[in-house]
Amino acid sequence: MNTKRIAMFSVAGAVLAAMIADATTSGTRRPAPVVIPPNTTAIELQGAELATEVARLRARLRPSDQLQDPARNLFEFSTRASRSAPAAPPAPLEPAAVSAPLAPPFTLIGFASEGAVRTAIISGAGDLFLAREGDSITAQYRVIRIDADGVELGALDGRTVTLTLQK
């Protein structure tokens, strides 16, 4: 049994030595070129479709004919001299019209409350404001008081304006 075992180990060792020698020697054999298959994921396919669509649209949008001089410039007012007489200067405003209080461009939309703290929802000046007492609305108005009936705003010039809910 010992001789069979020794023979088996020696054959296995010889095969292992031959494999190691084959791997470490540099012969005239060239390694096979490594071919990496292209990864075509769904995102890459969508990107390729998008690139072809962009190229198609650019070719379509590219003008085929040269533009001629336009008959008129769309970005310039009439270049003809005006035939009318110069307008009279505007009449000065009456003092009563100047001192009349201007209504603020705000509308009270509603209220929101968190416990005892009330928040007014105010629309105006192209924005929507959520304001509590003491908060500023634009640079000219500040919330003075929020009641159940309305909101009192104070202007920088000392005026106070009350906004009420529209029914």
NORTAQUI-V448540 format. One record per backbone hydrogen bond with DSSP energy under -0.5 kcal/mol. NH is the residue of the N-H (numbers start at 1). CO is the residue of the C=O. If there is no record, write none. Layout:
nh=NH co=CO
nh=NH co=CO
This chain:
nh=5 co=1
nh=6 co=2
nh=7 co=3
nh=8 co=4
nh=9 co=5
nh=10 co=6
nh=11 co=7
nh=12 co=8
nh=13 co=9
nh=14 co=10
nh=15 co=11
nh=16 co=12
nh=17 co=13
nh=18 co=14
nh=19 co=15
nh=20 co=16
nh=21 co=17
nh=22 co=18
nh=23 co=19
nh=24 co=20
nh=25 co=21
nh=27 co=25
nh=35 co=33
nh=36 co=34
nh=37 co=35
nh=40 co=38
nh=41 co=39
nh=45 co=41
nh=46 co=42
nh=47 co=43
nh=48 co=44
nh=49 co=45
nh=50 co=46
nh=51 co=47
nh=52 co=48
nh=53 co=49
nh=54 co=50
nh=55 co=51
nh=56 co=52
nh=57 co=53
nh=58 co=54
nh=59 co=55
nh=60 co=56
nh=61 co=57
nh=62 co=58
nh=74 co=72
nh=76 co=73
nh=98 co=94
nh=99 co=95
nh=100 co=96
nh=106 co=104
nh=107 co=123
nh=109 co=107
nh=109 co=121
nh=110 co=121
nh=112 co=119
nh=114 co=117
nh=115 co=113
nh=116 co=114
nh=117 co=114
nh=118 co=116
nh=119 co=112
nh=120 co=131
nh=121 co=110
nh=122 co=120
nh=122 co=129
nh=123 co=107
nh=124 co=127
nh=125 co=105
nh=127 co=124
nh=129 co=122
nh=131 co=120
nh=131 co=129
nh=134 co=143
nh=135 co=132
nh=137 co=141
nh=138 co=136
nh=141 co=137
nh=142 co=154
nh=143 co=135
nh=144 co=142
nh=144 co=152
nh=145 co=152
nh=147 co=145
nh=147 co=150
nh=151 co=163
nh=152 co=145
nh=153 co=151
nh=153 co=161
nh=154 co=142
nh=155 co=159
nh=156 co=140
nh=158 co=155
nh=161 co=153
nh=163 co=151
nh=163 co=161
nh=165 co=149
nh=166 co=108
